[in-house]
Amino acid sequence: MTFKKHIQSIFVAFIIFFNGCAEGEWELLEVDYEPVLNVFGLISLDPEVDSFVRVYRTTTLSEESEIFVGVDTFVFGEEVYLDSIYEPAGLIKNAQVSIKANGISIPFNFVPKQYSWEWNQKNIYLDTLGTFTPKPGTTYLLNVTVPGYDSVKGELLTPEIPVLIDSLIQDTISIKRSYNIVWQQLNGGKGYLSGRSRSWKGAFECDPDFDRVVDLQKGTYTVPLRICEQRQGEPAEPKLFTIRLMTMDENYYEYFIKGEEDKYSKVSITLTAFKISEKEITNQDYINFLNGAYSHGWITVSAKQVSDPCGTYTEKMVIGGGNAPNAGEIFLQLGETGGCTSGGEAEHINNKSWISFNASSNIFELIDLTKADWPVNWVKWYGAYAFVKYYNVSLPTEAQWEYAAKGGQQLAYPTNDGTLDLTKANYNGDKPGIYNPNGHALAVGSYPENPYGLYDMAGNVWEWCQDYYSESFYTNGTTDPVNASAGTNNKRVRRGGSWNYHASTLLTYARASDFEHRGNNHFGFRIVKQ
């Protein structure tokens, strides 16, 4: 791959949400309330990206989320097609919007969506006169006025623009080796560093693209080599690759990157000493359990239909029976596919279940012996619970899991040093919602252990916990808390993130949950005993 273009850009954001509830009070969803404004503004110092403002009002429960506004007609060959145009029901079109700096106020005018294929670039307020040229190190004031609503004001200081140092960056890189990206150091602030291949990635088994949040004071970042399956070789011809470094003001970083971190509360609890498995339960571990459980009448195998966004399949399922806990529930899917994303993209075949059932010998076997030490996947909470009951151990409580993850040092991420990059965990980068066709779990213990000697507490597969999920279960001063009450949603806790989830889900205090009957190509578990 050859670097052909380095791009420096900057985004900063006004983010203003007004709500109608006093702090600490609940609002009944069934009652009427006064609509309020939701405003989002973004100032871009990148000349290729327009600054804009979006203005919406809150909607009532009885309103549709979108409304029909017209029809778009287009011709393809000899065929004429009609496509409906919709817009958000809460869209405000008559706002007076301006951004002011150094005593000069620039009006922003509403630009409507005219065609069905237009997405985010319309139904927004833009500088239609072309006179708004934002500068770094400048304070900008946003003012939004809408008849019948309180006015909205916002303020931000644009940070400095980062500059990549081309002479210190390799012209040609390989995904088989790490490489450095260097920029002129700034006094502070965060940057969003990304790399994108500008060609079809089918030639690679490892995707070279990356997304990282970097400290602009450091002036350098090392892109690690990719840990993945053996490749047939890199393409004969170099491929174009684009590096972009974007600096962010505090609003943008806090809202879009740091995200949910601030919502987590802190409590102090006491735990009795416990032991936790240093690695996630592997395919071979689970096969040993299945063969023992089958001989004791705990499980049966039956074919069932399952569906995902890619289609409907008939797969063999391991089902609880006899005296097994949760008899009649599915413990494990013996999948023949790699699974499918919620968006309908097929995932790598290495995400299949590597466990099969030999009906002639009534034995569970590995499909591929090299996957013996990969974490078991496609396991439901019921299947994880049956495993621990069979061996008279336990799933970790959520409190035990988090204590172990922090490594005795209150680590932000459950890695060797509390920081995170692709040399320390198997995950899907810093940005949510990125489809990675080459992503999959890896052998347990492929990355450095945390200070307690535990592997893969960050990423690889989500890990089921013993508890039911509750947002408000934990209180100060409790000992050995475990939530045994199903509550209204009947979901169990899962922790640690996985190979196809972004960085914030790997935080030691990040919480997630799912139904007991769920379990796909990124669900696994580990065990504890007192």
Secondary structure as UniProt FT lines:
FT   STRAND          2..17
FT   TURN            23..24
FT   TURN            29..30
FT   STRAND          37..44
FT   TURN            47..48
FT   STRAND          52..57
FT   TURN            61..62
FT   STRAND          66..76
FT   TURN            77..78
FT   STRAND          79..88
FT   TURN            89..90
FT   STRAND          96..101
FT   TURN            102..103
FT   STRAND          104..111
FT   TURN            116..117
FT   TURN            120..121
FT   STRAND          124..126
FT   TURN            128..129
FT   TURN            136..137
FT   STRAND          139..145
FT   TURN            147..148
FT   STRAND          152..157
FT   HELIX           166..168
FT   TURN            175..176
FT   STRAND          179..183
FT   STRAND          190..197
FT   HELIX           201..203
FT   STRAND          210..215
FT   TURN            216..218
FT   STRAND          220..223
FT   STRAND          240..248
FT   HELIX           250..252
FT   HELIX           253..258
FT   HELIX           259..263
FT   STRAND          275..276
FT   HELIX           283..295
FT   TURN            296..297
FT   STRAND          299..308
FT   TURN            309..310
FT   STRAND          311..320
FT   TURN            322..323
FT   TURN            325..328
FT   STRAND          330..334
FT   TURN            342..343
FT   HELIX           349..351
FT   STRAND          355..358
FT   TURN            359..362
FT   STRAND          363..366
FT   HELIX           369..371
FT   TURN            372..373
FT   HELIX           381..391
FT   HELIX           398..405
FT   TURN            406..410
FT   TURN            422..424
FT   TURN            432..433
FT   TURN            437..438
FT   TURN            444..445
FT   TURN            451..452
FT   STRAND          462..468
FT   TURN            471..472
FT   TURN            476..477
FT   TURN            487..489
FT   STRAND          491..495
FT   TURN            499..500
FT   HELIX           503..506
FT   TURN            508..509
FT   STRAND          512..515
FT   TURN            516..517
FT   TURN            521..522
FT   STRAND          523..524
FT   STRAND          528..529
//
